[in-house]
Amino acid sequence: MAYRYHMRGNSVIRKLTLVKSEREHERILESMRQMQRPVIVSFLNAHAFNLAWKETEFRRSLVESDVLFRDGVGVSILLTMLGIHPGINMNGTDLIPKMLERSAGRVALLGTRDPYLSTAADKLASSGIPIALKLDGFHPEHRYVEAVLSSRPDVVILAMGMPKQERVALALKDAVTWPCLIVNGGAILDFISGRVTRAPNVLQSLHLEWLFRLAQEPKRLFRRYVMGNAVFLFRAIRIRRSLRRVRQEGQALV
């Protein structure tokens, strides 16, 4: 029982790309510019972990990502509880703009809705980033595949929320035949457009950006942040206990 309980969270934990230094951070960003095949970049935060815990297909989509970054203080706490150094926080809100700045290619924006999608596209275009395609986040998966195959972008930013964007990412990777960076970006286009505001720096430094977002959208985010964080913490404690039992039985997995 301990083994089975531990394994439910173990696959995504083992998949994480933990970045230990700024030098390694820079090396990873540079390597993304030199990719020779389709590459999926995903992010694991507490909400994603909770979804992966319940939904096998979503868990599989995270594990099948080429890069899975640790995003947020929740997963940092979990890793620390398991005796794993959490590394640098690689949240998409900060990282994705850096990826776009370094990319010399054409970008597809898939997600959110107008006017925010068009505003984000205009802001990126005005900063010198060529936009190959923009499409809102309310189409079936095959529509995104068709649009990407037609426009052949070098970077695809998916901003549909979990788990839809991860499903679309896998479908795109199976379909495209050229080097393409496929990024699961969550609310990134809403941040770029200004629809969602970043927390003040002091709250970011205290790892309380989630609290600021909750204050902005309490009805939509209460279940995710208040109830979800409590469930995540409970699962983290259970995983640590089960890991101890597994190790005592000589079946260490982490």
Buried (B, 14 or more C-beta within 10 A) or exposed (E): EBBEBBEBBBBBBEBBBBBEEEEBBEEBBEEBBEEEEBBBBBBBBBBBBBBBBEEEEBBBBBBBBBBBBBBBBBBBBBBEBBEBEBBBBBBBBBBBBEBBEEBEBBBBBBBBBEEBBBBBBBBBEEEEBBBBBBBBBEBEBEEBBEBBEEBBBBBBBBBBBBBBBBBBBBBBBEBBEEBBBBBBBBBBBBBBBEBBEBBEEEBBEEBBBBBBBBEEEEEEBEEBBBEBBEBBBEBBEBBBBBBEBBBEEEEEBB
